[in-house]
Amino acid sequence: MELSVDGGRIPGMEIRRSLALHAPIRRRPAALLREWLELVDEQTPPEEPVARLEGRIAELLGTAAAVFFPSGTMAQQAALRVHAERRGRWAFAAHPQSHLDNWELQGYNAVHGLRLHPAGDRNELLRTADLAAVAEPLVAVVWELPQRDLGGLLPEWAELGEQVALARAGGAAAHLDGARLWEAQTYYRRPLPEIAGLFDSVYVSLYKGIQGTRGAVLAGPEALVAEASVWRRRLGGAIPDAWPLALGPLAGLERLLPRMAEFREHAIALAAAVNADGAARVFPDPPQTPLFHVHVPAPRAAAERAGEELIAERGVQLFLRARSSPDPSRCSFEVSVGENALEFTPTEVAELVRDLVKRAG
């Protein structure tokens, strides 16, 4: 894999190992296709894999129904639109660093006329008091579990339940941005149906921890899923022959879902080694999910330059991008622990982070 910057290739920048990607870099299309072909035979109709995936997700989450979407952005817009039309309200609350606002160009507003009411401090988890302070009538409250831009933090189970009850008491729906729900379950240690059962609608990603090629599933009651399916067509997501997009996550659910606890334990070991070394600081400490942030004493541009040097010289990618900080002398980056990260020992990761800091200094 070569590093691509602004659509171009950087000569010599070949990534051989990565701490930023879930899937093994060396997994080639032919190997993926062989794995997928084990899930079908010559008699399998084109629509069957998608239907099987939807049924499997509904079964795992304990919901009555589920529907495939080609992207999580579309799935969450459809869910919020359905909740809005049912309630006649057009404002929803979410954390100030909600994925819907940070990463989706405010599609909820541009396409559907919905408004975000940010609740709480952008550098802390949403608190029950923050939600209680929202005076505007809400169509929904969105929880991202875990909160990716806070290093994978999760609210404690009791407080999450309080917040959902408060939202419902005000007439709002409870929606779960569960892009990394599979990973979050390793912290709560509760059955997936119990977690999903808190919410009126649940979105899960298919291409992160379970290594599908793309796509998402929206799960919930039959009537809600049926209404969301109408919006899927309106938004251009009712694509024919989506079966190739279903086979990857079907395989991943069987092969990778049982390993999420293993990934979290490795994340805890990596984080402990980095903190013990002292060149940088990890947050949360310890990680709550197989995801955490590494905070380094270097400006963002310097850290990114040092990261490119590590790729060029050692073929190792520590991060996809560095995150700026209010303190311009510091930045952070995300580590996502999946099969790739199992190739790295805690000692090696601590050494790599120290090398990065030294190069950026």
Backbone torsions as a table, in degrees:
resi	resn	phi	psi	omega
1	MET	NA	126.7	177.1
2	GLU	-98.8	146.5	178.2
3	LEU	-73.4	132.4	178.4
4	SER	-111.0	127.6	178.1
5	VAL	-125.2	121.6	-179.1
6	ASP	52.6	39.4	174.8
7	GLY	83.5	-5.7	-179.1
8	GLY	-107.4	174.2	178.5
9	ARG	-107.7	139.4	175.0
10	ILE	-96.4	113.7	-176.7
11	PRO	-55.7	134.4	176.0
12	GLY	82.8	-7.4	-176.3
13	MET	-89.6	70.4	-179.9
14	GLU	-93.3	125.0	179.0
15	ILE	-90.0	118.0	178.9
16	ARG	-102.7	-27.4	179.4
17	ARG	-143.1	148.4	-174.9
18	SER	-143.9	139.9	171.2
19	LEU	-99.8	3.2	-174.4
20	ALA	-106.6	-14.0	-174.7
21	LEU	-113.4	147.6	178.1
22	HIS	-76.5	-44.3	-170.8
23	ALA	-86.9	147.7	175.6
24	PRO	-59.1	131.7	-179.4
25	ILE	-61.1	-33.4	-174.5
26	ARG	-83.3	4.1	176.4
27	ARG	-72.9	113.8	-176.5
28	ARG	-94.5	158.4	179.7
29	PRO	-52.9	-40.1	-178.4
30	ALA	-62.1	-40.1	179.0
31	ALA	-66.6	-40.3	177.9
32	LEU	-62.2	-45.5	-178.8
33	LEU	-62.5	-38.7	177.7
34	ARG	-62.2	-41.1	178.6
35	GLU	-64.5	-41.8	-178.1
36	TRP	-68.6	-37.5	-177.8
37	LEU	-63.9	-21.1	177.0
38	GLU	-69.5	-15.0	-177.4
39	LEU	-93.5	-7.1	-177.9
40	VAL	-135.5	166.7	173.0
41	ASP	-139.5	-173.9	-175.0
42	GLU	-66.5	-17.7	-178.6
43	GLN	-94.7	-3.9	-176.9
44	THR	-72.6	121.2	177.7
45	PRO	-74.0	156.0	-175.0
46	PRO	-58.9	-32.3	-175.7
47	GLU	-82.2	-12.8	-172.4
48	GLU	-66.5	-43.8	-178.9
49	PRO	-60.0	-39.9	179.3
50	VAL	-65.5	-45.1	178.8
51	ALA	-62.1	-38.2	178.9
52	ARG	-65.9	-40.8	178.8
53	LEU	-64.1	-46.1	179.5
54	GLU	-60.0	-42.6	178.6
55	GLY	-65.0	-38.5	-179.4
56	ARG	-67.1	-42.4	178.9
57	ILE	-64.5	-45.2	178.6
58	ALA	-58.9	-40.8	179.0
59	GLU	-64.1	-46.2	-178.6
60	LEU	-62.8	-38.7	-175.9
61	LEU	-90.8	-9.5	179.7
62	GLY	72.9	28.9	179.2
63	THR	-101.9	163.6	-177.5
64	ALA	-74.0	-29.2	-175.6
65	ALA	-154.5	167.1	177.4
66	ALA	-157.5	151.8	-178.8
67	VAL	-139.4	137.8	-179.5
68	PHE	-77.3	139.2	171.3
69	PHE	-126.5	148.1	178.4
70	PRO	-71.6	-13.4	176.3
71	SER	-152.4	153.4	176.1
72	GLY	-68.2	-34.3	176.7
73	THR	-55.3	-47.3	180.0
74	MET	-67.2	-41.2	-178.2
75	ALA	-61.0	-44.1	-177.1
76	GLN	-73.2	-35.4	174.7
77	GLN	-62.0	-42.9	-179.9
78	ALA	-62.9	-42.8	-180.0
79	ALA	-62.1	-46.6	-179.2
80	LEU	-66.3	-35.9	178.7
81	ARG	-64.2	-41.8	178.3
82	VAL	-63.3	-46.9	178.7
83	HIS	-60.1	-39.3	-178.8
84	ALA	-65.9	-45.2	-178.5
85	GLU	-66.9	-32.3	178.3
86	ARG	-69.1	-33.7	-172.5
87	ARG	-103.6	-15.0	-177.6
88	GLY	68.5	27.2	177.4
89	ARG	-121.3	157.0	-173.1
90	TRP	-135.2	14.5	176.0
91	ALA	-117.7	136.7	174.6
92	PHE	-126.9	153.2	179.2
93	ALA	-105.9	146.1	176.0
94	ALA	-160.6	168.3	175.9
95	HIS	-61.0	146.3	179.7
96	PRO	-57.9	-22.1	176.9
97	GLN	-106.0	32.2	176.5
98	SER	-59.8	140.6	178.5
99	HIS	-58.0	-34.5	-178.6
100	LEU	-61.6	-29.6	-179.2
101	ASP	-95.8	-40.4	-175.1
102	ASN	-73.4	-33.8	-165.3
103	TRP	-124.6	-0.6	-172.3
104	GLU	-122.2	19.8	175.5
105	LEU	52.4	33.9	176.7
106	GLN	52.6	43.2	179.1
107	GLY	-59.4	-31.0	178.3
108	TYR	-57.3	-32.2	-180.0
109	ASN	-88.6	-45.6	-175.9
110	ALA	-63.7	-35.2	-175.5
111	VAL	-96.8	-36.7	-169.1
112	HIS	-118.0	-5.9	-179.7
113	GLY	72.3	16.7	177.2
114	LEU	-80.2	152.6	179.7
115	ARG	-119.7	139.1	175.9
116	LEU	-93.1	131.3	170.6
117	HIS	-106.7	98.5	-179.8
118	PRO	-64.0	134.1	-177.7
119	ALA	-121.8	125.1	176.1
120	GLY	92.8	-176.4	-179.3
121	ASP	-84.3	137.1	-175.7
122	ARG	-68.0	-18.4	-178.8
123	ASN	-104.9	9.1	178.5
124	GLU	-134.1	159.3	174.8
125	LEU	-64.1	150.4	173.0
126	LEU	-59.3	132.8	177.0
127	ARG	-106.9	158.9	177.8
128	THR	-59.8	-38.9	179.2
129	ALA	-63.5	-34.8	178.0
130	ASP	-63.4	-41.6	-179.2
131	LEU	-70.2	-38.2	179.3
132	ALA	-65.2	-24.3	-178.4
133	ALA	-79.2	-8.9	179.6
134	VAL	-79.5	112.9	-176.4
135	ALA	-89.2	-20.0	-176.7
136	GLU	-71.7	135.5	174.5
137	PRO	-60.9	132.1	-172.3
138	LEU	-113.1	144.1	172.0
139	VAL	-78.3	-34.3	-176.2
140	ALA	-162.5	161.0	166.2
141	VAL	-118.4	135.4	-178.0
142	VAL	-110.8	125.7	173.9
143	TRP	-109.5	130.2	173.6
144	GLU	-100.9	113.5	-177.7
145	LEU	-118.8	112.5	-4.7
146	PRO	-81.0	168.7	178.6
147	GLN	-80.9	98.6	-171.1
148	ARG	-58.5	-45.7	-174.2
149	ASP	-76.4	1.0	171.0
150	LEU	-109.3	18.7	177.3
151	GLY	87.2	16.9	-179.7
152	GLY	86.6	25.9	179.3
153	LEU	-70.3	150.7	177.4
154	LEU	-131.4	141.0	172.8
155	PRO	-69.7	151.6	175.2
156	GLU	-66.2	151.3	-170.9
157	TRP	-58.5	-43.7	-177.1
158	ALA	-64.3	-42.6	-179.7
159	GLU	-69.1	-36.7	176.2
160	LEU	-59.0	-44.1	178.2
161	GLY	-61.9	-39.4	177.3
162	GLU	-62.5	-41.9	-178.2
163	GLN	-66.6	-42.2	178.5
164	VAL	-62.9	-43.2	179.3
165	ALA	-62.8	-39.0	178.8
166	LEU	-65.1	-42.6	178.5
167	ALA	-61.4	-46.1	-178.6
168	ARG	-66.3	-34.6	179.0
169	ALA	-62.5	-28.0	177.8
170	GLY	-90.6	7.2	178.0
171	GLY	87.2	7.4	-178.8
172	ALA	-92.2	150.5	172.3
173	ALA	-80.1	156.5	175.2
174	ALA	-108.0	116.9	-178.6
175	HIS	-117.2	136.1	179.5
176	LEU	-104.6	116.8	165.6
177	ASP	-82.4	90.8	-175.1
178	GLY	-103.9	41.4	179.0
179	ALA	-52.0	-35.7	178.9
180	ARG	-119.7	37.0	179.0
181	LEU	-60.8	-37.4	179.7
182	TRP	-57.6	-39.7	179.6
183	GLU	-74.0	-38.1	-178.2
184	ALA	-63.5	-31.1	-178.2
185	GLN	-61.4	-26.7	-178.7
186	THR	-68.7	-21.4	177.0
187	TYR	-87.7	-46.2	-178.9
188	TYR	-70.4	-28.3	-179.9
189	ARG	52.9	39.4	175.6
190	ARG	-120.2	153.4	178.8
191	PRO	-58.6	145.2	179.4
192	LEU	-55.3	-40.9	178.0
193	PRO	-61.3	-31.2	178.4
194	GLU	-69.1	-39.9	178.3
195	ILE	-68.5	-52.0	-179.2
196	ALA	-62.9	-29.6	-177.1
197	GLY	-67.0	-14.4	175.3
198	LEU	-68.2	-23.0	-165.4
199	PHE	-112.1	156.9	176.8
200	ASP	-82.9	-25.2	176.9
201	SER	-149.8	145.9	-175.0
202	VAL	-136.3	127.4	172.9
203	TYR	-107.9	136.0	173.6
204	VAL	-128.1	144.7	178.6
205	SER	-87.0	150.4	-179.4
206	LEU	-106.9	-10.2	-171.3
207	TYR	-115.8	4.9	179.1
208	LYS	-93.1	-101.1	-173.9
209	GLY	-64.4	-25.3	-178.6
210	ILE	-102.2	6.8	164.8
211	GLN	62.7	34.1	167.0
212	GLY	-70.8	170.9	179.7
213	THR	-80.3	-32.1	175.8
214	ARG	-174.5	174.1	171.7
215	GLY	107.4	173.2	-176.1
216	ALA	-153.6	166.5	174.2
217	VAL	-132.7	135.9	173.8
218	LEU	-106.9	128.3	-175.6
219	ALA	-124.0	152.2	179.1
220	GLY	165.6	-161.0	177.7
221	PRO	-62.9	156.7	-176.2
222	GLU	-58.9	-44.0	-177.0
223	ALA	-64.3	-41.9	179.5
224	LEU	-64.9	-44.0	-179.8
225	VAL	-63.7	-37.9	177.8
226	ALA	-63.7	-42.8	178.0
227	GLU	-66.8	-39.0	177.8
228	ALA	-64.6	-32.5	178.0
229	SER	-64.2	-32.6	175.4
230	VAL	-64.0	-43.7	178.7
231	TRP	-69.7	-29.6	174.4
232	ARG	-59.0	-44.1	178.5
233	ARG	-66.5	-43.4	-179.5
234	ARG	-61.5	-33.1	-178.8
235	LEU	-88.6	1.5	177.7
236	GLY	86.0	19.0	-176.1
237	GLY	-98.6	-2.3	179.3
238	ALA	-84.4	65.4	-173.3
239	ILE	-78.3	138.8	176.3
240	PRO	-75.6	157.5	175.8
241	ASP	53.8	49.0	178.2
242	ALA	-84.3	6.3	-174.4
243	TRP	-56.6	-35.4	178.9
244	PRO	-62.6	-29.4	-179.7
245	LEU	-76.0	-16.6	179.6
246	ALA	-88.7	-28.9	-173.5
247	LEU	-68.4	-38.9	179.6
248	GLY	-59.8	-53.7	178.7
249	PRO	-65.9	-30.8	175.3
250	LEU	-59.8	-43.4	177.7
251	ALA	-67.0	-41.8	-178.2
252	GLY	-65.3	-36.0	178.8
253	LEU	-61.6	-37.4	-179.3
254	GLU	-79.7	-37.1	-172.9
255	ARG	-89.8	-35.7	-169.7
256	LEU	-106.4	-31.0	-178.1
257	LEU	-56.6	-40.1	178.3
258	PRO	-67.7	-10.7	-176.1
259	ARG	-99.3	1.0	-175.4
260	MET	-59.8	-39.6	178.2
261	ALA	-64.0	-37.1	176.6
262	GLU	-63.0	-41.4	178.6
263	PHE	-64.1	-40.3	179.4
264	ARG	-65.2	-42.2	179.8
265	GLU	-62.9	-37.0	178.1
266	HIS	-69.2	-37.3	176.7
267	ALA	-60.6	-41.9	178.5
268	ILE	-62.4	-39.9	179.6
269	ALA	-67.8	-42.7	178.4
270	LEU	-62.2	-45.8	-178.7
271	ALA	-62.4	-41.6	180.0
272	ALA	-62.0	-38.8	-179.6
273	ALA	-67.8	-40.5	178.8
274	VAL	-64.6	-44.6	179.9
275	ASN	-65.0	-39.5	-179.9
276	ALA	-65.6	-34.2	179.5
277	ASP	-66.0	-39.4	174.2
278	GLY	92.3	-7.6	-179.4
279	ALA	-73.6	-24.3	-179.9
280	ALA	-146.0	176.3	-177.9
281	ARG	-130.5	136.7	-178.1
282	VAL	-102.5	142.9	174.9
283	PHE	-142.4	137.2	-5.1
284	PRO	-68.3	158.9	179.0
285	ASP	-126.3	105.4	-0.3
286	PRO	-81.9	164.0	176.4
287	PRO	-58.5	143.0	177.8
288	GLN	-90.4	-22.7	179.7
289	THR	-134.6	178.9	175.3
290	PRO	-74.6	40.1	-179.7
291	LEU	-148.5	138.6	175.7
292	PHE	-157.4	168.5	178.5
293	HIS	-109.5	143.4	174.1
294	VAL	-110.1	120.2	-178.9
295	HIS	-99.1	122.3	-173.9
296	VAL	-118.3	147.2	-179.9
297	PRO	-82.8	66.6	-179.1
298	ALA	-155.9	147.1	175.8
299	PRO	-63.5	155.6	-176.4
300	ARG	-58.1	-47.8	-177.2
301	ALA	-61.8	-39.2	-180.0
302	ALA	-67.5	-39.9	178.9
303	ALA	-66.3	-39.6	178.6
304	GLU	-66.0	-39.1	176.8
305	ARG	-63.9	-42.9	178.4
306	ALA	-64.3	-37.2	177.2
307	GLY	-63.0	-39.5	177.1
308	GLU	-65.3	-35.7	177.9
309	GLU	-65.4	-39.7	178.7
310	LEU	-63.7	-37.2	177.3
311	ILE	-67.0	-46.0	-176.6
312	ALA	-64.5	-39.6	-173.7
313	GLU	-92.2	-32.7	-173.0
314	ARG	-122.1	-7.4	179.6
315	GLY	70.4	19.7	-176.6
316	VAL	-111.9	127.6	177.0
317	GLN	-103.6	117.7	178.1
318	LEU	-86.0	-31.5	-175.1
319	PHE	-157.8	160.6	175.7
320	LEU	-81.9	-37.3	178.0
321	ARG	-158.5	155.5	174.6
322	ALA	-94.6	148.7	-179.1
323	ARG	-104.3	132.6	179.6
324	SER	-70.6	166.3	-179.0
325	SER	-133.1	154.4	172.8
326	PRO	-56.3	-27.7	173.2
327	ASP	-89.9	108.6	-174.8
328	PRO	-64.9	-10.6	178.4
329	SER	-88.4	1.9	-178.6
330	ARG	-133.0	158.8	173.3
331	CYS	-154.4	-179.8	179.0
332	SER	-145.4	165.5	173.8
333	PHE	-146.4	160.5	-174.9
334	GLU	-97.2	136.6	170.7
335	VAL	-112.9	128.1	179.8
336	SER	-118.1	119.3	-172.3
337	VAL	-99.0	112.4	172.1
338	GLY	-134.2	-150.1	-179.2
339	GLU	-59.6	-37.9	179.8
340	ASN	-57.1	-46.8	-173.7
341	ALA	-67.8	-20.2	178.7
342	LEU	-65.8	-17.6	177.3
343	GLU	-73.9	-13.9	-176.8
344	PHE	-103.7	130.9	173.4
345	THR	-82.8	156.3	176.8
346	PRO	-55.5	-42.0	179.6
347	THR	-61.3	-42.1	-179.9
348	GLU	-64.7	-42.1	-179.5
349	VAL	-64.8	-42.0	177.4
350	ALA	-60.5	-39.8	179.0
351	GLU	-67.8	-39.6	178.9
352	LEU	-64.2	-41.7	178.8
353	VAL	-65.9	-41.5	176.8
354	ARG	-61.4	-41.8	178.2
355	ASP	-61.7	-42.6	178.7
356	LEU	-60.0	-46.9	-179.0
357	VAL	-62.1	-41.5	-180.0
358	LYS	-63.8	-43.0	-179.8
359	ARG	-66.8	-33.8	-177.3
360	ALA	-81.8	-11.3	-175.6
361	GLY	-76.5	NA	NA
